[in-house]
């Protein structure tokens, strides 16, 4: 599995003092935290905490609701799940992520 990265390959044109950008196509599939960390040159915890705190607008973090089998009650998980959007990553960083599976 080889991953490729194209930085700043977005085409832009200027017409009548307006700039138009070509938006790449995105499939909407999740990008793993590990891959984003590698692409941005940061560690995985930086990416996770940035998303959780709302200061890295490239995805969402949430805790699942789980059922405690012993008591039959719902409770919040202690772990986060992450969804990192390819489009939001591109909009924030200019990085186009392509998963070549």
ZAGU-11629 format. One record per residue: residue in one letter; x, y, z of N, C-alpha, C, O, CB in turn. Coordinates in nm, 3 decimals. Glycine has a CB too. Example, Ala and Ser with C-alpha at 12.3 -4.5 7.8 and 13.67 -1.06 7.14 Angstrom:
 r    n.px    n.py    n.pz   ca.px   ca.py   ca.pz    c.px    c.py    c.pz    o.px    o.py    o.pz   cb.px   cb.py   cb.pz
 A   1.319  -0.569   0.780   1.230  -0.450   0.780   1.320  -0.330   0.780   1.424  -0.332   0.846   1.131  -0.447   0.905
 S   1.285  -0.225   0.708   1.367  -0.106   0.714   1.290   0.003   0.787   1.341   0.114   0.804   1.408  -0.060   0.572
***
This chain:
 r    n.px    n.py    n.pz   ca.px   ca.py   ca.pz    c.px    c.py    c.pz    o.px    o.py    o.pz   cb.px   cb.py   cb.pz
 X   0.084  -0.116   0.000   0.000   0.000   0.000   0.090   0.123   0.000   0.165   0.145   0.095  -0.097  -0.001   0.121
 X   0.083   0.202  -0.103   0.164   0.322  -0.116   0.075   0.444  -0.109  -0.028   0.450  -0.177   0.244   0.321  -0.247
 X   0.112   0.539  -0.029   0.037   0.664  -0.015   0.114   0.772  -0.089   0.237   0.776  -0.083   0.015   0.702   0.136
 X   0.044   0.860  -0.157   0.111   0.969  -0.225   0.060   1.101  -0.172  -0.049   1.109  -0.116   0.090   0.960  -0.377
 X   0.139   1.203  -0.189   0.106   1.336  -0.140   0.138   1.437  -0.247   0.250   1.441  -0.299   0.181   1.368  -0.009
 X   0.041   1.519  -0.280   0.063   1.631  -0.371   0.035   1.758  -0.293  -0.076   1.777  -0.244  -0.028   1.620  -0.499
 X   0.133   1.845  -0.280   0.114   1.970  -0.208   0.106   2.084  -0.309   0.186   2.093  -0.402   0.228   1.994  -0.106
 X   0.006   2.171  -0.287  -0.011   2.291  -0.368  -0.024   2.260  -0.518   0.037   2.327  -0.601   0.105   2.385  -0.345
 X  -0.101   2.159  -0.551  -0.125   2.129  -0.692  -0.256   2.188  -0.739  -0.300   2.160  -0.851  -0.124   1.979  -0.715
 X  -0.319   2.270  -0.654  -0.447   2.331  -0.688  -0.426   2.437  -0.796  -0.340   2.524  -0.783  -0.513   2.391  -0.563
 X  -0.505   2.429  -0.901  -0.499   2.530  -1.006  -0.586   2.647  -0.968  -0.695   2.630  -0.913  -0.542   2.472  -1.142
 X  -0.539   2.768  -0.998  -0.622   2.884  -0.975  -0.610   2.977  -1.094  -0.505   2.986  -1.157  -0.582   2.956  -0.844
 X  -0.719   3.045  -1.124  -0.721   3.141  -1.234  -0.781   3.270  -1.183  -0.863   3.270  -1.092  -0.801   3.086  -1.356
 X  -0.738   3.382  -1.245  -0.788   3.513  -1.204  -0.864   3.573  -1.320  -0.811   3.588  -1.430  -0.672   3.605  -1.158
 X  -0.990   3.609  -1.295  -1.074   3.671  -1.395  -1.149   3.786  -1.330  -1.215   3.768  -1.228  -1.173   3.568  -1.457
 X  -1.139   3.904  -1.388  -1.209   4.023  -1.336  -1.187   4.040  -1.186  -1.282   4.060  -1.111  -1.359   4.012  -1.365
 X  -1.061   4.033  -1.144  -1.024   4.051  -1.004  -1.085   3.948  -0.910  -1.092   3.972  -0.789  -1.063   4.187  -0.959
 X  -1.127   3.836  -0.962  -1.175   3.726  -0.880  -1.084   3.606  -0.902  -1.037   3.582  -1.014  -1.323   3.690  -0.912
 X  -1.060   3.535  -0.798  -0.976   3.416  -0.808  -1.065   3.294  -0.794  -1.144   3.284  -0.700  -0.863   3.415  -0.700
 X  -1.053   3.200  -0.887  -1.129   3.077  -0.886  -1.033   2.961  -0.863  -0.929   2.952  -0.928  -1.209   3.058  -1.017
 X  -1.067   2.875  -0.771  -0.986   2.758  -0.742  -1.056   2.633  -0.793  -1.177   2.619  -0.782  -0.959   2.746  -0.592
 X  -0.976   2.543  -0.849  -1.029   2.412  -0.883  -1.022   2.327  -0.757  -0.916   2.313  -0.697  -0.951   2.347  -1.002
 X  -1.134   2.270  -0.720  -1.138   2.186  -0.600  -1.118   2.041  -0.642  -1.191   1.990  -0.727  -1.274   2.204  -0.523
 X  -1.018   1.976  -0.583  -0.995   1.836  -0.617  -1.113   1.749  -0.575  -1.193   1.790  -0.491  -0.866   1.786  -0.551
 X  -1.123   1.631  -0.632  -1.227   1.537  -0.591  -1.181   1.464  -0.466  -1.065   1.426  -0.452  -1.259   1.436  -0.705
 X  -1.277   1.445  -0.374  -1.249   1.373  -0.250  -1.351   1.262  -0.234  -1.468   1.278  -0.269  -1.252   1.469  -0.129
 X  -1.306   1.147  -0.181  -1.397   1.036  -0.163  -1.466   1.036  -0.026  -1.559   0.959  -0.005  -1.323   0.906  -0.182
 X  -1.422   1.120   0.066  -1.486   1.130   0.196  -1.444   1.022   0.295  -1.491   1.021   0.409  -1.632   1.125   0.179
 X  -1.357   0.931   0.254  -1.312   0.826   0.345  -1.221   0.885   0.452  -1.150   0.982   0.429  -1.239   0.715   0.267
 X  -1.226   0.825   0.569  -1.144   0.868   0.681  -0.996   0.855   0.650  -0.953   0.759   0.586  -1.179   0.788   0.806
 X  -0.918   0.954   0.695  -0.772   0.944   0.689  -0.725   0.907   0.829  -0.761   0.975   0.925  -0.706   1.080   0.638
 X  -0.647   0.802   0.844  -0.599   0.763   0.977  -0.514   0.872   1.042  -0.439   0.942   0.974  -0.518   0.634   0.967
 X  -0.526   0.886   1.172  -0.449   0.985   1.248  -0.299   0.969   1.220  -0.227   1.067   1.205  -0.477   0.972   1.399
 X  -0.254   0.846   1.213  -0.112   0.818   1.188  -0.066   0.880   1.056   0.043   0.936   1.049  -0.087   0.667   1.186
 X  -0.149   0.869   0.952  -0.114   0.924   0.821  -0.111   1.077   0.823  -0.021   1.138   0.766  -0.213   0.876   0.715
 X  -0.209   1.137   0.889  -0.215   1.283   0.897  -0.094   1.336   0.972  -0.034   1.436   0.932  -0.347   1.329   0.966
 X  -0.058   1.269   1.081   0.059   1.311   1.158   0.185   1.307   1.072   0.267   1.399   1.076   0.078   1.220   1.281
 X   0.199   1.202   0.994   0.314   1.189   0.906   0.315   1.299   0.800   0.419   1.360   0.774   0.315   1.050   0.838
 X   0.199   1.326   0.739   0.189   1.427   0.635   0.218   1.568   0.687   0.278   1.650   0.617   0.052   1.423   0.572
 X   0.175   1.595   0.810   0.193   1.728   0.868   0.325   1.742   0.945   0.358   1.852   0.990   0.077   1.760   0.959
 X   0.398   1.634   0.961   0.524   1.640   1.034   0.505   1.662   1.184   0.588   1.724   1.249   0.609   1.749   0.978
 X   0.395   1.610   1.237   0.364   1.622   1.380   0.344   1.483   1.437   0.336   1.385   1.363   0.237   1.710   1.403
 X   0.337   1.473   1.571   0.308   1.343   1.628   0.157   1.321   1.636   0.078   1.415   1.624   0.373   1.329   1.767
 X   0.118   1.196   1.656  -0.024   1.161   1.656  -0.101   1.230   1.766  -0.217   1.267   1.747  -0.040   1.011   1.668
 X  -0.039   1.248   1.882  -0.108   1.313   1.993  -0.139   1.460   1.961  -0.242   1.511   2.003  -0.023   1.304   2.121
 X  -0.051   1.526   1.888  -0.077   1.664   1.844  -0.204   1.669   1.760  -0.288   1.757   1.780   0.043   1.719   1.764
 X  -0.217   1.577   1.668  -0.336   1.572   1.581  -0.460   1.543   1.664  -0.561   1.613   1.650  -0.319   1.464   1.470
 X  -0.455   1.443   1.750  -0.571   1.407   1.832  -0.615   1.523   1.922  -0.733   1.559   1.924  -0.540   1.285   1.918
 X  -0.521   1.582   1.995  -0.557   1.690   2.086  -0.604   1.814   2.012  -0.694   1.885   2.059  -0.438   1.726   2.174
 X  -0.546   1.842   1.897  -0.591   1.956   1.817  -0.735   1.941   1.773  -0.811   2.038   1.774  -0.502   1.973   1.695
 X  -0.773   1.821   1.734  -0.912   1.796   1.691  -1.006   1.800   1.813  -1.111   1.863   1.807  -0.925   1.659   1.618
 X  -0.968   1.735   1.922  -1.052   1.732   2.042  -1.077   1.874   2.092  -1.190   1.907   2.129  -0.986   1.648   2.152
 X  -0.975   1.957   2.095  -0.987   2.093   2.147  -1.048   2.192   2.048  -1.077   2.306   2.084  -0.852   2.144   2.189
 X  -1.068   2.147   1.925  -1.131   2.233   1.825  -1.038   2.335   1.762  -1.085   2.430   1.700  -1.245   2.303   1.886
 X  -0.907   2.317   1.777  -0.812   2.413   1.719  -0.748   2.361   1.591  -0.672   2.434   1.526  -0.704   2.446   1.821
 X  -0.777   2.238   1.554  -0.729   2.180   1.429  -0.854   2.135   1.352  -0.900   2.022   1.371  -0.628   2.060   1.455
 X  -0.908   2.221   1.267  -1.038   2.196   1.204  -1.033   2.104   1.082  -1.073   2.142   0.972  -1.099   2.327   1.163
 X  -0.983   1.984   1.103  -0.971   1.890   0.991  -1.059   1.767   1.009  -1.058   1.677   0.924  -0.826   1.847   0.974
 X  -1.134   1.762   1.117  -1.219   1.646   1.142  -1.293   1.660   1.274  -1.303   1.769   1.330  -1.136   1.519   1.142
 X  -1.344   1.547   1.321  -1.420   1.545   1.447  -1.371   1.431   1.535  -1.318   1.331   1.488  -1.572   1.531   1.419
 X  -1.392   1.451   1.665  -1.362   1.347   1.764  -1.486   1.329   1.848  -1.554   1.425   1.883  -1.237   1.385   1.853
 X  -1.515   1.204   1.880  -1.631   1.179   1.965  -1.609   1.054   2.048  -1.529   0.967   2.014  -1.760   1.165   1.881
 X  -1.682   1.048   2.157  -1.679   0.930   2.242  -1.807   0.852   2.218  -1.915   0.909   2.210  -1.663   0.968   2.393
 X  -1.794   0.723   2.208  -1.911   0.638   2.188  -1.984   0.619   2.320  -1.926   0.631   2.428  -1.870   0.501   2.129
 X  -2.112   0.588   2.310  -2.189   0.548   2.426  -2.188   0.397   2.430  -2.219   0.330   2.331  -2.336   0.604   2.421
 X  -2.151   0.342   2.545  -2.145   0.197   2.558  -2.241   0.153   2.669  -2.276   0.232   2.757  -1.999   0.150   2.589
 X  -2.282   0.028   2.664  -2.372  -0.026   2.766  -2.290  -0.108   2.864  -2.217  -0.200   2.826  -2.485  -0.113   2.701
 X  -2.303  -0.072   2.991  -2.238  -0.146   3.099  -2.320  -0.274   3.121  -2.430  -0.268   3.175  -2.226  -0.060   3.232
 X  -2.266  -0.388   3.081  -2.340  -0.514   3.089  -2.373  -0.553   3.232  -2.476  -0.617   3.257  -2.261  -0.624   3.023
 X  -2.289  -0.516   3.325  -2.312  -0.552   3.465  -2.435  -0.480   3.521  -2.515  -0.541   3.592  -2.189  -0.518   3.550
 X  -2.450  -0.352   3.489  -2.558  -0.271   3.544  -2.668  -0.242   3.443  -2.775  -0.193   3.480  -2.503  -0.142   3.598
 X  -2.642  -0.270   3.317  -2.742  -0.246   3.213  -2.766  -0.098   3.186  -2.873  -0.060   3.137  -2.871  -0.310   3.253
 X  -2.667  -0.016   3.217  -2.681   0.129   3.195  -2.583   0.174   3.088  -2.478   0.115   3.068  -2.657   0.207   3.327
 X  -2.622   0.283   3.021  -2.533   0.342   2.921  -2.434   0.433   2.990  -2.466   0.500   3.088  -2.612   0.419   2.815
 X  -2.313   0.435   2.936  -2.212   0.529   2.985  -2.123   0.569   2.868  -2.120   0.503   2.764  -2.128   0.467   3.101
 X  -2.051   0.678   2.889  -1.963   0.729   2.784  -1.830   0.654   2.788  -1.774   0.631   2.895  -1.941   0.880   2.801
 X  -1.780   0.618   2.671  -1.651   0.552   2.661  -1.541   0.647   2.707  -1.560   0.769   2.707  -1.625   0.504   2.516
 X  -1.428   0.593   2.747  -1.315   0.677   2.786  -1.224   0.706   2.667  -1.133   0.789   2.678  -1.235   0.609   2.897
 X  -1.247   0.639   2.555  -1.163   0.659   2.437  -1.239   0.734   2.329  -1.361   0.726   2.319  -1.114   0.524   2.383
 X  -1.163   0.808   2.248  -1.220   0.885   2.138  -1.208   0.808   2.007  -1.115   0.729   1.988  -1.150   1.021   2.126
 X  -1.304   0.831   1.919  -1.294   0.790   1.780  -1.275   0.917   1.698  -1.326   1.023   1.735  -1.422   0.708   1.733
 X  -1.202   0.906   1.588  -1.173   1.023   1.506  -1.216   1.000   1.362  -1.202   0.891   1.307  -1.024   1.056   1.512
 X  -1.269   1.105   1.302  -1.290   1.109   1.158  -1.215   1.230   1.107  -1.241   1.343   1.149  -1.443   1.114   1.120
 X  -1.121   1.207   1.016  -1.046   1.317   0.954  -1.085   1.322   0.808  -1.068   1.225   0.734  -0.890   1.299   0.972
 X  -1.137   1.436   0.768  -1.190   1.457   0.633  -1.078   1.494   0.536  -1.000   1.585   0.564  -1.297   1.565   0.634
 X  -1.070   1.425   0.422  -0.972   1.463   0.321  -0.991   1.607   0.272  -0.894   1.678   0.248  -0.980   1.367   0.204
 X  -1.116   1.648   0.258  -1.142   1.784   0.210  -1.103   1.889   0.313  -1.042   1.990   0.279  -1.290   1.799   0.173
 X  -1.138   1.866   0.439  -1.101   1.962   0.544  -0.949   1.970   0.560  -0.895   2.077   0.584  -1.167   1.924   0.677
 X  -0.882   1.855   0.548  -0.735   1.855   0.554  -0.679   1.941   0.442  -0.588   2.020   0.465  -0.680   1.710   0.544
 X  -0.732   1.927   0.321  -0.687   2.007   0.207  -0.716   2.156   0.228  -0.630   2.241   0.203  -0.755   1.958   0.077
 X  -0.837   2.187   0.275  -0.872   2.327   0.296  -0.783   2.393   0.400  -0.749   2.511   0.386  -1.018   2.338   0.336
 X  -0.747   2.321   0.504  -0.668   2.378   0.613  -0.518   2.380   0.583  -0.448   2.474   0.622  -0.693   2.301   0.740
 X  -0.468   2.276   0.514  -0.323   2.262   0.496  -0.276   2.271   0.351  -0.158   2.298   0.325  -0.278   2.132   0.553
 X  -0.365   2.248   0.256  -0.326   2.241   0.116  -0.276   2.103   0.076  -0.234   2.084  -0.038  -0.219   2.342   0.089
 X  -0.281   2.008   0.167  -0.235   1.872   0.140  -0.349   1.791   0.079  -0.460   1.786   0.132  -0.182   1.805   0.269
 X  -0.319   1.727  -0.034  -0.417   1.637  -0.098  -0.373   1.494  -0.064  -0.266   1.449  -0.104  -0.426   1.660  -0.256
 X  -0.459   1.425   0.010  -0.428   1.288   0.051  -0.487   1.191  -0.049  -0.606   1.198  -0.081  -0.481   1.259   0.194
 X  -0.404   1.099  -0.097  -0.452   0.995  -0.187  -0.410   0.861  -0.131  -0.292   0.836  -0.106  -0.397   1.014  -0.331
 X  -0.508   0.776  -0.110  -0.482   0.641  -0.060  -0.479   0.548  -0.179  -0.583   0.522  -0.240  -0.590   0.597   0.046
 X  -0.363   0.498  -0.213  -0.347   0.410  -0.331  -0.354   0.264  -0.291  -0.254   0.192  -0.299  -0.215   0.439  -0.402
 X  -0.471   0.220  -0.249  -0.485   0.078  -0.214  -0.509  -0.005  -0.337  -0.524  -0.127  -0.327  -0.599   0.057  -0.114
***
